[in-house]
Amino acid sequence: MELRAGQVAVVTGAASGIGLAMARRFAAEGLKVVLADVEPAALEKAADALRAEGADVHARVVDVGVREEVQQLAESAYDTYGAVHVLCNNAGVGSGAEGRMWEHEPNDWKWAFEVNVWGVFHGVQAFVPRMIKSGQPGHVVNTSSGDGGIAPLPTASVYAITKAAVVTLTESLYAHLRAEHARVGASVLFPGPHMLRTGLWESHRNRPDRYAKERPRRTPYRSLGQWEAAMREAGKEVRFTPVEEVAEFVVAGIRAGRFWLLPESEHSDAQIRARARSMLDRTNPSYLESFILD
């Protein structure tokens, strides 16, 4: 798909991090951008910043876990611009779950799935039929993660499970679009290859009351800064990928029509090979051994 001035891109989770970087990169190509996020103040700040840079911006507060709100987002985008060419289902949250899987609170699962999986599905249902019907070239990018999308990090199992689901959802979407001979493509994004400075670490700040935790956490939430300091104190190297590089990677991937937006990484490639080899050899998942909890 060629990205051209005047086209329209919709990005969820767009008030910060990867979402804002993608919106800014699309705007640099001359696209009109629709920003959706659950945080009103952060969304307004992001929209004002992009407008100051000359972007044509429409912003709307949206909880992607609520189907009606995503449908209203689509109505608003089409009413404002008359078309949508790029859809980035990017909004995501951590679950806040602690301990072993059998100790997790059901609300940790419900909230993570509502945003990370249902949010993607809601976006597909609200936008893709119109994108297909328009007959114009289009593209859908769904954000997954190496954690789950490639292999799970057992200490963040709920998040990993949701991101694994996003991969399969997007594979299925790709097949359905091809079966329809649609001019709309699909990609699954694995941001990286290193750590990212995003608001995901503090996603509990937006946890809705309907999915409130049922009991106090045993340990306080850790910010990214606290985690980074702990890693450095333990003598472990911490590398970060700028969100701007992720956005550039997405734009290049859309132009090339690539399904796997998976940056080259020795670590990721080794995980993929180990997991595939374990499946082909019918052996136990030894690639998880380094993550097994004591």
Summary of the structure (lengths in Angstrom):
residues: 294
radius of gyration: 18.9
end to end distance: 48.1
largest distance: 56.1
contacts: 958
relative contact order: 0.13
helix: 54%
strand: 13%
